[in-house]
């Protein structure tokens, strides 16, 4: 199993963060205005991104079975579906299947992509797709997408995987094609897939698991990935704890995290930090009446991206809204923003 090329000084990093948090909290409670410096983690290389995407309770469990509810978020960086539905525009993006065709209302045909390899070097084939669906039929609790509510049977015909539906149901294809596919040569040896944690995952996606501890884990670029030339970041580091203070002060490159007053914290931390709200997002806070003389500000569920080679910055705390958070994406100027799990093929 590949490992990270760097080993962050976690103890020192946690101690420094705790000290900053104590001081910041004390000053806020006393009503003081403070500036908090934001600097990158010097222990991480320029080819590594520190991201706030996963979280421990309080520590991380090594679960990479994509069909279990408690699977690590990075399972999505490894296991891929036949097609992906773009959340931003509703369009289907061909993935492990190059084409989805519906010859009649009760039949869906997936043409499987050639040249794809599993991360252990084995060839990805239509048999893997057939096996995955058959396994979900035998273990209904793992069928998170509910594919077998619509499916009657599945079979391989050459390079195609043919799904026969229980009835006329053309829209079912969009549900079925989003199922993540697992390798037959690994999972066929698993006695009970419903309890299998899959600690050493083999997948087709852009990243493979590196180091793993209860405090954080790393992902390394999969050199065998069928779109490897489009993956620019070599390593990802996902800590178990990602507080608002962490995201702003510890040099995170990307985050999907609750941020109080996203303009006054994330934006103010660095002039190149930006954010945006995905289509359909609703504001969680509204401005109060002028007569109330109270201050409200925007809170956000923010996905933040900071470019590698980032500079120090300061922020000025503001009053925050106590209402529910609003989903948002944040990124650095000149960085390409994308909402989580909405892939783009360049």
C-alpha positions in Angstrom: 0.0 0.0 0.0 1.4 3.4 -1.0 2.0 5.9 1.7 2.3 9.7 2.0 5.7 11.2 1.2 5.4 13.5 4.2 4.5 12.9 7.8 2.9 16.0 9.4 3.8 16.8 13.0 0.3 16.1 14.3 1.0 16.6 18.0 2.6 20.0 17.5 -0.1 21.0 15.1 -2.9 20.1 17.5 -1.2 21.8 20.4 -0.7 25.0 18.4 -4.3 24.9 17.2 -5.6 24.3 20.7 -3.7 27.3 22.0 -5.0 29.6 19.3 -8.6 28.3 20.0 -8.3 29.1 23.7 -7.0 32.6 23.1 -9.5 33.3 20.4 -12.4 32.1 22.4 -11.4 34.1 25.5 -11.0 37.3 23.5 -14.4 36.8 21.8 -16.1 36.2 25.1 -14.7 39.4 26.5 -15.9 41.3 23.5 -12.4 42.0 22.1 -11.7 42.4 18.4 -8.9 40.1 17.2 -6.8 39.3 14.2 -6.0 35.7 13.6 -3.1 34.8 11.4 -3.7 32.2 8.7 -0.7 30.3 7.3 -0.2 27.0 5.5 1.0 23.9 7.2 4.8 23.9 6.4 5.0 20.1 6.8 2.8 19.5 3.7 4.4 19.6 0.2 3.3 21.8 -2.7 1.7 18.7 -4.3 -0.5 18.0 -1.3 -3.9 19.4 -0.4 -5.3 19.7 3.2 -9.0 19.3 2.9 -11.9 19.4 5.4 -14.3 16.8 3.9 -14.5 14.0 6.4 -15.0 14.0 10.2 -14.5 11.5 13.1 -16.8 10.9 16.0 -14.4 11.8 17.5 -11.9 9.5 15.8 -12.0 8.0 12.3 -12.9 4.4 11.6 -11.2 2.5 8.7 -14.4 1.8 6.7 -14.2 2.0 2.9 -17.1 -0.3 2.0 -19.0 2.1 -0.3 -22.3 0.4 0.5 -22.2 1.0 4.3 -23.8 4.2 5.7 -20.7 4.9 7.8 -18.2 4.6 4.9 -15.4 7.3 4.8 -16.1 10.2 2.4 -13.0 9.2 0.5 -14.8 6.1 -0.8 -16.2 8.5 -3.4 -12.7 9.3 -4.5 -12.0 5.7 -5.2 -15.2 3.8 -6.2 -17.0 5.0 -9.4 -20.4 4.5 -10.9 -21.4 3.8 -14.5 -22.6 7.4 -14.9 -22.8 10.5 -12.8 -25.7 12.9 -12.6 -24.3 16.5 -12.5 -26.0 18.2 -9.6 -25.6 21.7 -11.1 -27.2 21.2 -14.5 -29.0 17.8 -14.2 -27.0 16.3 -17.1 -25.7 12.8 -17.1 -21.9 12.3 -17.4 -20.7 8.9 -18.8 -18.2 7.3 -16.5 -17.5 3.6 -16.2 -20.1 3.2 -18.9 -19.4 5.1 -22.1 -23.1 4.9 -23.2 -26.5 4.2 -21.7 -29.2 3.1 -24.1 -32.8 2.2 -23.7 -33.9 0.0 -26.6 -37.3 -0.5 -25.0 -39.1 0.8 -21.8 -38.1 -2.4 -19.9 -34.4 -2.7 -20.9 -31.3 -0.6 -20.1 -28.0 -1.3 -21.8 -24.7 0.0 -20.4 -21.7 -0.1 -22.8 -18.7 -0.6 -20.4 -15.6 1.5 -20.9 -12.5 -0.3 -22.2 -9.0 0.2 -20.9 -10.0 0.8 -17.2 -7.9 -0.9 -14.6 -8.4 -1.6 -10.9 -5.8 0.0 -8.6 -4.1 -3.4 -8.2 -3.6 -3.6 -12.0 -6.4 -6.1 -12.8 -8.6 -5.2 -15.8 -12.0 -3.8 -15.1 -14.7 -5.7 -17.1 -18.4 -6.0 -17.6 -18.3 -9.0 -15.2 -17.4 -6.6 -12.4 -20.6 -4.7 -13.0 -22.8 -7.8 -13.2 -21.2 -9.1 -10.0 -21.8 -5.9 -8.1 -25.5 -5.8 -9.0 -25.9 -9.5 -8.1 -24.2 -9.0 -4.8 -26.6 -6.1 -4.0 -29.5 -8.3 -4.8 -28.3 -11.0 -2.4 -27.6 -8.3 0.3 -30.5 -5.8 0.0 -29.2 -3.7 2.9 -26.3 -2.6 0.7 -28.5 -1.4 -2.1 -28.4 2.2 -1.0 -29.7 3.5 -4.3 -32.5 1.1 -4.4 -31.6 -0.3 -7.8 -33.3 -3.6 -7.3 -36.6 -2.0 -6.7 -36.7 -1.5 -10.5 -34.4 -4.3 -11.7 -35.6 -7.8 -12.6 -32.3 -9.3 -13.8 -28.8 -8.4 -15.1 -26.6 -10.1 -17.7 -23.4 -9.5 -19.7 -23.5 -9.5 -23.5 -20.1 -8.8 -24.9 -19.0 -5.3 -23.8 -22.5 -4.5 -22.6 -24.3 -5.0 -19.3 -28.0 -5.5 -20.0 -30.5 -4.7 -17.2 -34.0 -6.0 -17.5 -36.6 -4.0 -15.5 -39.7 -5.2 -13.7 -41.9 -3.0 -15.8 -41.9 0.0 -18.1 -39.7 2.5 -16.2 -37.3 4.6 -18.3 -36.4 6.9 -15.5 -35.0 4.0 -13.5 -31.8 4.0 -15.6 -30.6 7.2 -13.8 -30.9 5.5 -10.4 -29.3 2.2 -11.5 -26.3 3.8 -13.2 -25.3 5.7 -10.0 -24.4 2.5 -8.2 -20.7 2.3 -7.3 -18.9 -0.7 -8.8 -16.5 -3.0 -6.9 -14.0 -5.6 -8.1 -15.3 -9.1 -8.5 -11.8 -10.7 -7.9 -11.8 -9.1 -4.4 -15.4 -9.0 -3.2 -16.3 -12.5 -4.5 -14.1 -13.8 -1.6 -15.9 -11.8 1.0 -18.1 -13.9 3.2 -20.4 -11.2 4.4 -20.4 -7.9 2.4 -22.8 -6.3 4.9 -20.1 -6.3 7.6 -17.0 -6.1 5.4 -15.2 -2.8 6.2 -12.9 -3.0 3.2 -9.9 -1.6 5.0 -7.5 -1.9 2.0 -9.7 -0.8 -0.9 -9.1 -1.7 -4.5 -11.0 0.6 -6.9 -10.9 2.4 -10.3 -11.0 6.0 -9.1 -8.4 8.8 -9.1 -7.1 8.2 -5.6 -5.9 5.2 -3.5 -5.7 5.0 0.3 -2.3 6.0 1.8 -1.6 6.3 5.5 -4.5 5.9 7.9 -4.8 6.8 11.6 -7.8 7.6 13.8 -6.7 11.3 13.6 -6.3 11.6 9.9 -5.7 9.7 6.7 -4.2 10.4 3.3 -5.1 9.6 -0.3 -2.5 9.2 -3.1 -3.0 9.7 -6.8 -3.8 6.4 -8.5 -1.2 6.1 -11.4 -3.4 3.6 -13.1 -6.5 5.8 -13.2 -8.1 6.0 -16.7 -8.1 9.8 -16.4 -4.8 10.1 -14.6 -3.6 13.0 -16.8 -6.5 15.1 -15.4 -5.6 14.6 -11.7 -3.2 17.4 -10.8 -3.0 16.9 -7.0 -0.8 14.0 -5.9 -1.8 13.7 -2.3 -4.8 14.6 -0.1 -4.8 14.8 3.7 -8.2 14.5 5.5 -8.1 15.2 9.3 -10.7 13.9 11.7 -11.3 17.3 13.2 -12.1 20.3 11.1 -13.4 23.2 13.1 -14.2 26.7 11.7 -11.0 27.9 13.3 -9.1 25.1 11.7 -10.4 25.9 8.2 -9.5 29.6 8.5 -6.2 29.4 10.4 -4.5 26.1 9.4 -4.1 26.6 5.7 -6.8 24.4 4.4 -6.9 24.1 0.6 -10.5 23.0 0.3 -13.3 22.6 2.8 -17.0 21.7 3.0 -17.7 22.9 6.5 -20.0 25.2 8.5 -18.5 28.6 8.6 -20.1 31.4 10.6 -20.1 34.7 8.7 -18.3 33.4 5.7 -17.6 36.9 4.4 -16.2 38.1 7.6 -14.1 35.0 8.3 -13.1 33.0 5.2 -13.1 36.0 2.8 -11.4 38.3 5.3 -8.7 35.7 6.1 -7.2 36.2 2.6 -8.1 38.6 -0.2 -8.0 35.7 -2.7 -10.5 33.5 -0.8 -13.9 33.4 -2.4 -17.1 31.4 -2.1 -20.3 30.8 -3.9 -23.7 29.3 -3.3 -24.9 26.3 -5.4 -28.1 26.7 -7.4 -31.2 26.3 -5.2 -29.4 27.4 -2.0 -31.5 29.6 0.3 -30.3 32.2 2.6 -30.4 31.1 6.2 -30.3 34.6 7.7 -32.2 37.7 6.8 -31.3 41.3 7.7 -33.1 42.5 10.8 -35.4 45.5 10.8 -33.5 48.8 11.3 -35.4 49.4 14.5 -34.0 46.3 16.1 -30.5 47.8 16.1 -29.1 44.3 16.1 -26.4 42.9 13.7 -26.9 39.8 11.7 -24.6 38.2 9.2 -24.5 35.3 6.8 -23.6 31.9 8.1 -22.6 29.3 5.5 -22.1 25.6 4.9 -18.9 26.4 3.0 -16.8 24.5 0.6 -13.5 26.4 0.5 -10.5 26.1 -1.7 -7.2 27.8 -1.1 -4.4 27.7 -3.7 -1.2 25.8 -2.9 1.5 28.4 -2.1 -1.0 30.4 -0.1 -0.1 33.6 1.8 -0.8 34.6 5.4 -3.9 36.6 6.1 -6.0 38.1 8.9 -9.6 38.1 9.8 -11.8 40.4 11.9 -14.6 38.5 13.8 -18.1 39.7 13.4 -21.5 38.9 14.9 -22.8 35.6 13.5 -26.3 34.4 12.7 -27.8 31.7 14.9 -30.2 30.3 12.3 -29.6 27.2 10.3 -26.6 27.2 7.9 -26.8 27.8 4.2 -24.9 25.5 1.8 -22.1 27.3 0.0 -19.0 26.6 -2.0 -15.9 28.7 -1.4 -12.7 28.9 -3.4 -9.7 31.0 -4.2 -9.7 33.5 -7.0 -8.4 32.0 -10.2 -9.3 28.5 -8.8 -12.0 26.5 -10.5 -15.0 26.1 -8.2 -17.1 23.0 -8.1 -19.7 21.7 -5.8 -18.9 18.4 -4.0 -19.7 15.2 -5.9 -20.4 17.2 -9.2 -17.6 15.9 -11.4 -16.5 17.7 -14.5 -14.6 16.0 -17.3 -12.3 18.5 -19.0 
